[in-house]
């Protein structure tokens, strides 16, 4: 059946070249030979019966951390302009389209350049797109949010988180300690922040103690 379709397709191509393309008579044989050569090559190397191959997407939904949404909601505006942009970018991230999520929020900050929550969201999206590594572009987004709203807890929290994910523990600890110092006792993010800093302390290598006593 496949060969019948192929022969029919070749006839249509040749007819199109002949009637629509006004193929000169002197080139009939040359054109026919070229088409037959293509068929011969397909017959030699083509495998029409081979099953299709399922290609895995380059970006994995698993690299998106759902916990970051809860932390972001605790620290940001829940009903403002940024909300609609962030919800859609979260949906893109869940489906593994991390690059699209970051590009979508780039458009968001272009339309609303003074919205700190959108800049925080962009910084997070860029970190996710870079597989958890903080990039200069992500760092710029967090800093832009901090400049717009110096008291906003989101920029330092997520900047610290990005540093921690990138293995830069000292930078993360310094940023989070400063944020904790200026957070009120009833701040909804305080317990999470204290827990993260305590975990850092537990993971900190302890200096070796000197041996006691003489042999």
C-alpha positions as a printed NumPy array, in Angstrom:
array([[  0.   ,   0.   ,   0.   ],
       [  2.849,   2.355,   0.829],
       [  4.453,   1.858,  -2.582],
       [  1.182,   2.62 ,  -4.373],
       [  0.918,   5.897,  -2.456],
       [  4.555,   6.714,  -3.273],
       [  4.096,   6.054,  -7.005],
       [  0.948,   8.17 ,  -7.01 ],
       [  2.784,  10.975,  -5.244],
       [  5.605,  10.846,  -7.825],
       [  3.067,  11.047, -10.625],
       [  1.521,  14.12 ,  -9.028],
       [  4.928,  15.767,  -8.626],
       [  5.898,  15.058, -12.223],
       [  2.518,  16.285, -13.475],
       [  2.853,  19.461, -11.431],
       [  6.278,  20.143, -12.848],
       [  4.988,  19.458, -16.323],
       [  1.796,  21.52 , -16.319],
       [  2.29 ,  24.137, -13.602],
       [  6.049,  24.55 , -13.773],
       [  6.086,  24.375, -17.609],
       [  8.848,  21.772, -17.555],
       [ 10.738,  21.835, -20.884],
       [ 10.461,  18.659, -22.961],
       [ 14.245,  18.259, -23.064],
       [ 14.346,  17.857, -19.283],
       [ 11.68 ,  15.122, -19.044],
       [ 14.161,  12.282, -18.836],
       [ 16.489,  14.088, -16.409],
       [ 13.625,  14.985, -14.064],
       [ 12.206,  11.455, -14.208],
       [ 15.629,  10.003, -13.435],
       [ 16.001,  12.311, -10.41 ],
       [ 12.631,  11.239,  -9.02 ],
       [ 13.411,   7.56 ,  -9.567],
       [ 16.774,   8.037,  -7.866],
       [ 14.967,   9.4  ,  -4.834],
       [ 12.686,   6.356,  -4.806],
       [ 15.693,   4.045,  -5.053],
       [ 17.348,   5.757,  -2.107],
       [ 14.196,   5.406,  -0.034],
       [ 13.898,   1.721,  -0.969],
       [ 17.509,   1.174,   0.103],
       [ 17.493,   3.013,   3.456],
       [ 13.874,   3.803,   4.301],
       [ 12.017,   1.691,   6.876],
       [  8.347,   2.716,   6.753],
       [  7.364,  -0.146,   9.051],
       [  9.547,   1.045,  11.907],
       [  7.645,   2.154,  14.982],
       [  7.775,   5.807,  15.934],
       [ 10.114,   6.937,  18.681],
       [  8.712,   8.835,  21.648],
       [ 10.989,  11.759,  22.409],
       [ 11.121,  12.908,  26.012],
       [ 10.769,  16.675,  26.501],
       [ 13.998,  18.498,  27.254],
       [ 12.477,  20.102,  30.318],
       [ 11.084,  18.037,  33.18 ],
       [  8.106,  19.054,  35.298],
       [  9.894,  17.528,  38.322],
       [ 12.332,  20.438,  38.445],
       [  9.482,  22.725,  39.507],
       [  8.973,  22.857,  43.277],
       [  5.329,  23.227,  44.333],
       [  6.424,  24.361,  47.816],
       [  7.729,  27.579,  46.305],
       [  4.162,  28.57 ,  45.377],
       [  3.027,  28.362,  49.   ],
       [  6.004,  30.421,  50.184],
       [  5.439,  32.976,  47.434],
       [  1.751,  33.315,  48.318],
       [  2.638,  33.9  ,  51.955],
       [  4.995,  36.715,  51.027],
       [  3.315,  38.322,  48.029],
       [  0.113,  39.931,  46.871],
       [ -2.591,  37.282,  46.519],
       [ -5.157,  39.283,  44.562],
       [ -3.135,  41.886,  42.656],
       [ -2.103,  42.232,  39.044],
       [  0.687,  39.683,  39.414],
       [ -1.682,  36.911,  40.462],
       [ -3.02 ,  36.126,  36.991],
       [  0.459,  36.164,  35.464],
       [  1.856,  33.916,  38.174],
       [ -0.962,  31.376,  37.959],
       [ -0.415,  30.889,  34.236],
       [  3.377,  30.677,  34.579],
       [  2.895,  28.05 ,  37.317],
       [  0.777,  26.023,  34.892],
       [  3.53 ,  26.21 ,  32.281],
       [  6.119,  25.095,  34.825],
       [  3.968,  22.152,  35.915],
       [  3.863,  20.934,  32.328],
       [  7.649,  21.214,  32.065],
       [  7.634,  24.317,  29.842],
       [ 10.068,  26.253,  32.017],
       [ 11.445,  28.409,  29.23 ],
       [  7.932,  29.435,  28.21 ],
       [  7.102,  30.264,  31.839],
       [ 10.125,  32.548,  32.107],
       [  9.355,  34.247,  28.788],
       [  5.743,  34.764,  29.837],
       [  6.829,  36.572,  33.001],
       [  9.322,  38.646,  31.023],
       [  6.296,  39.992,  29.185],
       [  4.611,  40.526,  32.547],
       [  7.355,  42.768,  33.914],
       [  7.395,  44.695,  30.645],
       [  3.714,  45.522,  31.089],
       [  3.975,  46.075,  34.859],
       [  7.591,  47.089,  35.546],
       [  6.834,  48.353,  39.059],
       [  5.231,  45.164,  40.363],
       [  7.688,  43.475,  42.783],
       [  5.725,  40.206,  42.849],
       [  6.125,  39.806,  39.109],
       [  9.868,  40.404,  39.399],
       [ 10.077,  37.799,  42.167],
       [  8.105,  35.384,  39.989],
       [ 10.438,  36.048,  37.076],
       [ 13.477,  35.399,  39.255],
       [ 11.994,  32.091,  40.417],
       [ 11.087,  31.08 ,  36.856],
       [ 14.612,  31.802,  35.66 ],
       [ 16.071,  29.684,  38.467],
       [ 13.737,  26.797,  37.587],
       [ 14.656,  27.154,  33.905],
       [ 18.339,  26.908,  34.87 ],
       [ 17.745,  23.662,  36.825],
       [ 17.966,  25.335,  40.22 ],
       [ 21.064,  27.413,  39.499],
       [ 20.971,  31.143,  40.099],
       [ 21.893,  33.134,  37.01 ],
       [ 22.794,  36.823,  36.635],
       [ 19.375,  37.403,  35.06 ],
       [ 17.603,  35.802,  38.04 ],
       [ 19.702,  37.758,  40.498],
       [ 18.849,  40.963,  38.639],
       [ 15.12 ,  40.135,  38.854],
       [ 15.27 ,  39.612,  42.62 ],
       [ 17.292,  42.794,  43.08 ],
       [ 14.828,  44.748,  40.941],
       [ 11.988,  43.556,  43.168],
       [ 13.947,  44.562,  46.29 ],
       [ 14.595,  48.024,  44.858],
       [ 10.896,  48.528,  44.14 ],
       [  9.765,  47.293,  47.559],
       [ 12.625,  47.23 ,  50.104],
       [ 10.394,  45.776,  52.854],
       [  9.053,  42.962,  50.668],
       [ 10.188,  39.601,  52.136],
       [  9.936,  37.773,  48.816],
       [ 13.09 ,  39.048,  47.089],
       [ 15.541,  38.168,  49.898],
       [ 13.816,  34.88 ,  50.693],
       [ 13.886,  33.564,  47.139],
       [ 17.301,  35.028,  46.423],
       [ 18.577,  33.133,  49.454],
       [ 16.788,  30.001,  48.292],
       [ 18.404,  30.297,  44.852],
       [ 21.834,  30.698,  46.445],
       [ 21.206,  27.654,  48.661],
       [ 20.132,  25.534,  45.68 ],
       [ 23.274,  26.641,  43.86 ],
       [ 25.469,  25.5  ,  46.752],
       [ 26.297,  29.032,  47.911],
       [ 25.317,  28.393,  51.514],
       [ 27.167,  31.325,  53.088],
       [ 25.389,  33.854,  50.858],
       [ 22.032,  32.214,  51.535],
       [ 22.591,  32.198,  55.293],
       [ 23.577,  35.868,  55.365],
       [ 20.503,  36.932,  53.362],
       [ 18.079,  34.819,  55.388],
       [ 19.558,  35.911,  58.724],
       [ 19.036,  39.55 ,  57.78 ],
       [ 15.467,  38.797,  56.683],
       [ 14.74 ,  36.966,  59.927],
       [ 16.08 ,  39.87 ,  61.993],
       [ 13.605,  42.283,  60.425],
       [ 10.619,  39.906,  60.362],
       [  7.907,  40.27 ,  62.981],
       [  7.188,  37.458,  65.407],
       [  3.86 ,  36.683,  63.715],
       [  5.159,  36.788,  60.132],
       [  3.736,  33.737,  58.296],
       [  7.131,  32.929,  56.768],
       [  9.119,  33.186,  60.017],
       [  8.795,  29.53 ,  61.109],
       [  9.875,  28.292,  57.664],
       [ 12.83 ,  30.661,  57.654],
       [ 13.925,  29.597,  61.14 ],
       [ 13.667,  25.951,  60.125],
       [ 15.823,  26.484,  57.025],
       [ 18.495,  28.35 ,  58.986],
       [ 18.528,  25.669,  61.688],
       [ 18.975,  22.996,  59.014],
       [ 21.91 ,  24.941,  57.615],
       [ 23.511,  25.006,  61.064],
       [ 23.064,  21.243,  61.444],
       [ 24.713,  20.684,  58.058],
       [ 27.621,  23.   ,  58.885],
       [ 30.837,  20.97 ,  59.339],
       [ 32.038,  21.046,  62.931],
       [ 35.738,  21.711,  63.663],
       [ 37.664,  18.72 ,  64.926],
       [ 38.342,  18.779,  68.678],
       [ 41.836,  18.34 ,  69.987],
       [ 42.676,  15.024,  71.579],
       [ 42.495,  15.097,  75.365],
       [ 45.083,  13.647,  77.678],
       [ 48.558,  12.375,  77.082],
       [ 49.444,   8.879,  76.131]])
